[in-house]
């Protein structure tokens, strides 16, 4: 049953990612920086940090962390978007996107952990 739950939550996470990405892209209208994927990955880092701070383990962590958040966040899209930026001659923007994603992701995870540990 746990694997069925992971699969169902994975589908929900993927759908949530597509919807949030589209909404952020429409709201910002930034033509070059992939702000939708950036937002999704930062939000996922925050929630995963929160789960860690709350000391969520076992099946709950598998369901939420692996199932939902594993499908919600996206490493592959991040890398494809980075490669596209570099391929269009925007190497500085591509490097900035990598740094921004890593920096904000680590900060969001740390903030989530601190919030969860404080609760």
DRENVEXVO-48870 format. One record per residue: residue number from 0; x, y, z of N, C-alpha, C in turn; residue in one letter. Coordinates in steps of 0.1 Angstrom, whole numbers. Atoms other than C-alpha are relative to their C-alpha. Example, Ala and Ser with C-alpha at 12.3 -4.5 7.8 and 13.67 -1.06 7.14 Angstrom:
2
- 0,9,-12,0,123,-45,78,9,12,0,A
- 1,-9,-11,0,137,-11,71,-8,11,8,S
//
This chain:
119
- 0,8,-12,0,0,0,0,8,13,0,X
- 1,-9,-12,0,29,24,7,4,4,-14,X
- 2,-5,-3,14,41,21,-29,-11,6,-8,X
- 3,12,-6,7,6,29,-42,-1,15,5,X
- 4,1,-14,-5,5,60,-19,11,8,-6,X
- 5,-11,-8,6,40,71,-32,-3,3,-15,X
- 6,3,-3,14,28,67,-68,-11,10,-1,X
- 7,11,-9,1,-4,86,-62,5,14,4,X
- 8,-6,-13,-4,14,114,-43,10,5,-10,X
- 9,-9,-5,11,40,115,-70,-7,6,-12,X
- 10,8,-7,10,13,122,-95,-5,13,4,X
- 11,5,-13,-6,-1,149,-73,11,10,0,X
- 12,-12,-9,0,34,164,-69,3,5,-14,X
- 13,-3,-4,13,40,164,-106,-10,10,-6,X
- 14,10,-9,4,7,181,-113,1,14,7,X
- 15,-2,-13,-8,13,207,-85,12,8,-6,X
- 16,-11,-6,6,47,214,-101,-3,7,-13,X
- 17,4,-6,13,33,220,-136,-9,12,2,X
- 18,9,-12,-2,5,243,-122,8,12,6,X
- 19,-7,-11,-6,28,263,-100,10,7,-9,X
- 20,-10,-6,10,55,267,-127,-8,9,-10,X
- 21,7,-8,10,29,279,-152,-5,13,6,X
- 22,5,-12,-7,14,303,-127,11,11,2,X
- 23,-12,-9,-3,48,318,-117,5,6,-14,X
- 24,-5,-5,13,59,321,-154,-10,10,-5,X
- 25,10,-9,5,26,338,-163,1,13,8,X
- 26,0,-12,-9,29,362,-133,12,9,-2,X
- 27,-13,-8,1,65,372,-139,3,4,-14,X
- 28,-3,-3,14,67,371,-176,15,1,-4,X
- 29,-14,-1,3,105,368,-174,4,-9,-12,X
- 30,-3,8,13,116,357,-209,12,-9,1,X
- 31,-13,7,1,150,343,-200,2,-9,13,X
- 32,-3,7,-13,153,332,-163,-12,-9,3,X
- 33,11,10,-3,132,300,-156,-5,1,14,X
- 34,4,-3,-14,116,315,-125,-10,-10,5,X
- 35,9,10,-5,89,288,-124,7,-12,6,X
- 36,-7,11,-6,113,260,-119,8,4,12,X
- 37,-7,-5,-12,133,281,-95,-9,0,12,X
- 38,10,-1,-11,102,287,-74,-4,-14,5,X
- 39,4,13,-4,92,251,-74,11,-7,8,X
- 40,-11,7,-7,126,238,-64,3,7,14,X
- 41,-3,-7,-13,130,265,-36,-12,-4,10,X
- 42,11,4,-8,95,256,-23,2,-14,5,X
- 43,-2,14,-4,103,219,-23,12,-1,10,X
- 44,-11,0,-9,136,226,-5,-5,4,14,X
- 45,6,-5,-13,117,245,22,-8,-10,7,X
- 46,8,10,-6,92,218,27,8,-12,5,X
- 47,-8,12,-4,118,190,28,8,4,13,X
- 48,-7,-4,-13,138,210,54,-10,0,12,X
- 49,10,0,-11,106,215,74,-3,-15,5,X
- 50,2,14,-4,100,177,74,12,-5,8,X
- 51,-12,4,-7,136,172,85,0,6,14,X
- 52,0,-7,-13,132,198,113,-11,-6,9,X
- 53,10,6,-8,100,181,124,3,-14,4,X
- 54,-4,14,-2,118,148,125,-10,-10,-5,X
- 55,10,10,6,93,131,102,9,-11,-6,X
- 56,-7,12,5,105,96,94,-9,-11,-5,X
- 57,8,11,4,93,63,81,-9,2,-12,X
- 58,9,0,11,63,59,59,-4,15,-4,X
- 59,4,-14,2,53,96,63,11,7,-9,X
- 60,-11,-6,7,87,107,50,1,-6,-14,X
- 61,1,6,13,85,82,21,-11,6,-8,X
- 62,12,-5,8,50,94,11,2,15,-4,X
- 63,-1,-15,3,57,132,14,13,3,-7,X
- 64,-13,-4,5,94,135,8,4,-7,-13,X
- 65,-4,7,13,99,108,-19,-12,1,-10,X
- 66,11,0,9,64,106,-33,-4,14,-6,X
- 67,5,-13,4,51,142,-34,12,9,-4,X
- 68,-11,-10,3,83,163,-32,10,-5,-10,X
- 69,-9,6,11,103,139,-54,-5,3,-14,X
- 70,6,-4,13,79,146,-82,-2,15,-2,X
- 71,3,-15,0,72,182,-73,13,7,-4,X
- 72,-13,-7,4,109,193,-75,6,-7,-12,X
- 73,-5,6,12,129,187,-106,14,5,-3,X
- 74,-14,-2,3,166,184,-110,2,0,-16,X
- 75,-2,1,15,164,174,-147,-4,12,-7,X
- 76,4,-12,7,144,204,-158,9,12,3,X
- 77,-9,-11,-4,167,227,-139,13,-1,-9,X
- 78,-12,2,8,197,212,-158,-3,3,-15,X
- 79,3,-2,14,180,213,-192,-2,15,-2,X
- 80,1,-15,1,170,250,-186,13,7,0,X
- 81,-13,-6,-1,205,258,-176,8,-2,-13,X
- 82,-7,3,13,219,241,-207,-5,9,-11,X
- 83,7,-8,11,194,260,-229,5,15,1,X
- 84,-6,-13,-2,206,293,-214,14,1,-5,X
- 85,-14,1,5,242,284,-221,1,-1,-15,X
- 86,0,2,14,234,272,-255,-4,12,-8,X
- 87,4,-12,7,218,305,-264,10,12,3,X
- 88,-10,-10,-3,250,323,-254,-1,8,13,X
- 89,2,-7,-12,238,333,-220,7,-7,12,X
- 90,-8,7,-10,266,316,-200,0,6,14,X
- 91,0,-7,-13,267,342,-173,-14,-2,7,X
- 92,14,2,-6,229,339,-167,-1,-15,4,X
- 93,0,14,-4,233,301,-167,7,-3,13,X
- 94,-8,2,-13,260,302,-140,-7,7,11,X
- 95,8,-7,-10,239,328,-121,-12,-8,5,X
- 96,12,8,-3,209,305,-123,4,-12,9,X
- 97,-5,11,-8,229,276,-109,3,5,14,X
- 98,-3,-5,-13,243,297,-81,-12,4,8,X
- 99,12,-4,-6,209,312,-73,-8,-12,5,X
- 100,8,12,-4,192,278,-73,6,-7,12,X
- 101,-7,6,-11,218,263,-50,0,8,13,X
- 102,0,-8,-12,220,292,-27,-13,1,7,X
- 103,14,-2,-6,183,298,-23,-5,-14,5,X
- 104,4,13,-4,177,260,-21,5,-4,13,X
- 105,-6,3,-13,201,256,8,-5,9,10,X
- 106,6,-10,-10,188,287,25,-15,-4,4,X
- 107,14,4,-2,152,275,21,-1,-13,8,X
- 108,-1,12,-8,161,240,34,3,3,14,X
- 109,-4,-4,-14,178,255,64,-11,7,8,X
- 110,11,-7,-6,149,278,71,-11,-9,4,X
- 111,10,10,-3,125,249,69,3,-8,12,X
- 112,-5,9,-11,146,228,92,-1,8,13,X
- 113,1,-8,-12,148,257,117,-14,2,5,X
- 114,14,-2,-3,111,263,116,-6,-13,6,X
- 115,5,13,-5,103,226,120,6,-4,14,X
- 116,-6,3,-13,128,222,149,-5,8,11,X
- 117,5,-10,-10,113,252,167,-15,-4,4,X
- 118,14,4,-3,78,237,165,-2,-11,10,X
//
